[in-house]
Amino acid sequence: MLIAALSLGCALATAPHAQAQDIVVPATPAIITPPPGNSVFLLGRATGTQGYVCLPTSPGAATASWTVKGARPEATLFQTVYGQDVQIITHFLSPDTNPNKAAPKPLAFGNATWQSSFDTSKVWAAVLNGNSIPAGSDPSSCPNAGAIACLLLESIGSEPGPTGGTILSQTTFVQRLNTQGGSAPEEGCSTSADVGNQVLAPYKADYFFYRKGK
């Protein structure tokens, strides 16, 4: 496992374009397809959770509904190397400390973050123009009805690792495809008595990372 991880880390750090040759991106609707001039360079298969909290539907309301907690999932992304699943990225929520021109103003208290497990470079990204499709609406890229949505996220900031690593810091777009699970439960949040209930819904997805290039 250690040898596999080191081999993958060296490949990502020294020849990232070589990884793209093995990545097959499913055809996607235009709304979740990166614009021309961006090419995929990395695929991570995620396992994680989407958090929800039960809140009133309006101030003082007797009814309640599930609301995404923290606005984004938390997950670990893997790649299979020599038959072994190797962790390559951690996905979590954190403040965007190096926003770019695409970053919304003001920034949210925390933004979706992907951090390399090899050189700790990171990218922050967000859905900026409603670039999402419901799960089950596209048989090629988002076939599983009832799961969380499939998305196109644009980089709103990035940061190299402490020793100058750039595995993720050149990311321009991130696609979340082939989602499974992660939706809010149907029960446990309907009345004011349920307010405050929390749940972590397990999910899986494929994350495709893009950067400028042919």
N, C-alpha and C positions, 0 to 999 in steps of 0.2 A: 504493500500500500504506500509506504514512504517513497519507494523508488518511482512508483507511478505518479505520485504527487509532484515529486521533484522534476520528473520528465515533463509533465504538463506545464509546470511553472516555468521551466526554461523555454519551452516552446512558445508560451504566451508572451514571455518577456523579450525573446530574441527574434521570433518569426511569427508575429500575430497574423499576418496575411495568409500564412499557410493553413491556419485553422479554418478559414472561410471556405476552402475547397471542399470540406467535408460537411458543410452545413447546408441542409435543404430547407428553405423557408416555404411553407405552404402559400399558395395564392391567397391574397387577402383583398377584401373590399378597399376601394380607394380611400375611405375615411380613416383606415388604420394602416395605410401603406406609407412608409417614409417617402419624402420627395426625391426626385432624381438627384443623383450625385452623392447618395449615401449607400454604403455597402455593408452587408452583415459581416462581422468578424468573430462573433462569439455567441454560443448557445449555452444556456444554463437551464437545467430542469429543476424546478423548484418544488419543495415540500415545506408547507408552513401553515399559518393560521391567519384568518381575518377576524379582527375583534369587533364586537358590537356591544352597545349599551342601550338599555331601554329608557327612552325619554318621552315626556308628554308630547302629544302631537301639536300642541300650542300651549302658551302659558295658562296654567290653571285648568287645562282640559282634563276630562275624566278618562280620556282614551290615551293610549301610548303606542309607540312603534319603535322597532329596532333602528338604531342609528350607528353608522360606521364609527368605531372608536379609534381615534388617532388618524383617521382618514386613509390609512394604507395597511396592507398586510405586513407580516413579518415572516421571513422564510430563509431557508438555506438552499443555495443553488449548487447542483452537482453536474459533473460531466463523467462519463464512463471512459476509463483509461485502462487498457489491458484487462477488461472484464471487471474492473473495480470502480465503484462510485467514489469519486474524489470531490471533496468540497472545493468550489472555486470562488464563490461569492456569498456574502451575507447581505440580506435585504432587510432594511429596518427604517425607522423614522428618526430623523435628526435635523438640527438646524442647518440651513444652507449657508455656510460660512464664506463661500466664494461665488456669489450669484453672477450670471452672465446677463446679456441684454434681453434674453427671452424671459427672464425671471419676473413673475408678477410682483407688483408693488401695491401694498406692502406684502412682504413674504409671510407665509403661514408660520406658526410657531415651530412647526416641524415639517420636513418634506421627505418624500420617498427617496431612499438612499440605497445604492448598491456599492459595496466595498469589496475589493479584490482580496481573496484569502492569501495571495502570494506577495503582492507588493504594497498592499493597503491603499492603493489609489482608489478614488471614489467618484461617483457621479450622482447628482441629484436630478430628478426628472419629474415632470408633471403632465397631466392631460390638459392641454391649453385651449383647444378649440372644439371641445366635445368629441374628440377622436376616440369613440368607443362604439362597440356593437354588442347587443345582448347575446349571451351564451345560447347556442342552439340556432343562431340566425345564419351561420355560414358553415356548410358541411366540410369545407377544407381546413379552415383555420380556427373555428370556434363551434364545434359540433355538439357540445354537451349542454342540452337545455337544463336550466335550473342552477347552473354554476354562476360564479361571478363573471362580470363582463370581460370581453377581450378589448385591449387598449393599445393605442399608440401614445407613448409619452415622449416629450421633447426635453432635452437637457436644459436645466435652468441653472446649472453650475457644476463645476468639477474641481478636483484637487489631486495633484500627484501624490505618490507615497513619500514618506520621509527621506527616502534615498533616491528620489527622482523617478520612481516607477510610474508608468503611464498606461497600464493595461486598460483601465477604465476611464481615465481622465480625458481621453479623446472621443468619448462616446457622444453622438449627436442625438440619437433616438433609441428608444427601447420599445419593443413590441412584447405584449403579454398575450400569448395565444394558447389554444388547447386547454383552456381552464377546466378544472374539475372540482366541484364542491365550492366551499367558501361562502355560500349564501347564508343570509340570516335564517334562523329556524322559524317555522310557522307558528310555534307556540311559545309561551313564556313572556309575551309582551303585548298586552291588549288593553289593560286598564291601568288606572293610576296606582293600584296596588302593586303592579309589576315594575314600576319605575325604579331604576337603580340596578335591575338585573343585568348581568354581563355574561357574555359567551364568547368563546374562541372557536370559530368554525374552521375545521381542517380544509386545506385546499392544495391542489397541485396545478402547475402551469409551466409552459415553456417561455422563457425570456430570451429574445433575440436582440443582440446589441449591434448598433450600426455606428459608423463614423464616415467622415468625408472620404471619398475615394471612388474609383471607377467600378 
